[in-house]
Amino acid sequence: MRRIRNQILRALKTGPKTFWELINKQDAHIAGFYRTLQELMDEGVIVYRDHVFSLNKATDIREEIETLCSTCGLGIEIKGFFQQVYEAFLQVTQDRPLPLEEYDQGFIRPIDTIRRMAFIYARGDLEGARIFILGDDDLLSLAMGLTGMAESITVVEIDPRLTYFIEHSCRKWEIKNITVSQYNVLEELPQEAQGQYDVFVTDPVETYKGFKLFIGRCISALRGPGSSGYIGLTHREASLKKWAEFQRFFLDSGLVVTDILRNLATYPEEENRFEHFYETYEIMKRMDLPIPQVDWYKSSFLRVEAIEPLKSEVPTVRDFHELYFDEESWATPHSPPKA
């Protein structure tokens, strides 16, 4: 598997390692790890001498970039190379478009975009990967593009302001591996995009139908077993009952959840300028509430992996109202566009 090979090779680029040291640097189970080691040894890429593995051939995989939190050893910490990417990302995105109410938009903090990207890297899903992003108001594509690691990044996005901004930024900052097209999720994914990608990333609508529609479109973009996906999902407008339904949908589709980083991303109130959204929120109609002075809307980050042939069945969604609203949509602007 590409990503396990990458994880092993980049770890060995920092120096020889024992089996027990190396197993902590990759994600496969022991049998899968063993098989990948055997393949690399059979190809002459690595050698095993005196109980130590080491590189035997030059490889384009760069040396491992540490992302684990130095305090807890579990979370994502931005430092070194990714700190440089973060600083560049702030420059690239300083004139980004503001969210539109009609598309229920909102972007996460720039540092959280970099954390998401660093986590995708740590799981082996960035280097040499073909990546599909459905909706990109967080501008994750530009963060990934600045690393130069992905083989290609394809963004499909409904908002023409965002497609223009990403394309313009790529020209200005000489980012070569991103392509962008305008796309409405209510429509079937173009044939040329189906079955072509190693990884998808999306922040889906959190209604029952909306979630399954977004993820179904992304599933149809994947190549098959071994491919992976990353999903932003909240506890604000998605109850545990809804989470359970989504997890059943993953399993029925041939996917398994491998990781959940709770509340990894925060939507900043000041930068998003959400003030004019609030008057339409259901929660504001139910209670006499002031405009929040704290960043309260947070999103967890899920990783799923395809373990069998994928099924990309999607529900029928007639219009944007059915897409955006259900009984838990209490913080969604109530003026979506007409279909």
Stockholm file with secondary structure:
# STOCKHOLM 1.0

chainA/1-339         MRRIRNQILRALKTGPKTFWELINKQDAHIAGFYRTLQELMDEGVIVYRDHVFSLNKATDIREEIETLCSTCGLGIEIKGFFQQVYEAFLQVTQDRPLPLEEYDQGFIRPIDTIRRMAFIYARGDLEGARIFILGDDDLLSLAMGLTGMAESITVVEIDPRLTYFIEHSCRKWEIKNITVSQYNVLEELPQEAQGQYDVFVTDPVETYKGFKLFIGRCISALRGPGSSGYIGLTHREASLKKWAEFQRFFLDSGLVVTDILRNLATYPEEENRFEHFYETYEIMKRMDLPIPQVDWYKSSFLRVEAIEPLKSEVPTVRDFHELYFDEESWATPHSPPKA
#=GR chainA/1-339 SS CHHHHHHHHHHHTTCCBCHHHHHTTSCSCHHHHHHHHHHHHHTTSEEEETTEEEECSCCSSCCCCCCBCTTTSSSBCCCTHHHHHHHHHHHHTTTCCCCCGGGTCCCCCHHHHHHHHHHHHHTTCSTTCEEEEECCTTCHHHHHHHHTCCSEEEEEESCHHHHHHHHHHHHHHTCCSEEEEECCTTSCCCGGGTTCBSEEEECCCCSHHHHHHHHHHHHHHBCSTTCEEEEEECSSSCCHHHHHHHHHHHHHHTEEEEEEEEEEEECCHHHHTGGGGGGGCHHHHHSCCCCCSSCCCEEEEEEEEECSCCCCCCCCCCSHHHHHCSTTCTTSCSCCCCC
#=GC SS_cons         CHHHHHHHHHHHTTCCBCHHHHHTTSCSCHHHHHHHHHHHHHTTSEEEETTEEEECSCCSSCCCCCCBCTTTSSSBCCCTHHHHHHHHHHHHTTTCCCCCGGGTCCCCCHHHHHHHHHHHHHTTCSTTCEEEEECCTTCHHHHHHHHTCCSEEEEEESCHHHHHHHHHHHHHHTCCSEEEEECCTTSCCCGGGTTCBSEEEECCCCSHHHHHHHHHHHHHHBCSTTCEEEEEECSSSCCHHHHHHHHHHHHHHTEEEEEEEEEEEECCHHHHTGGGGGGGCHHHHHSCCCCCSSCCCEEEEEEEEECSCCCCCCCCCCSHHHHHCSTTCTTSCSCCCCC
//
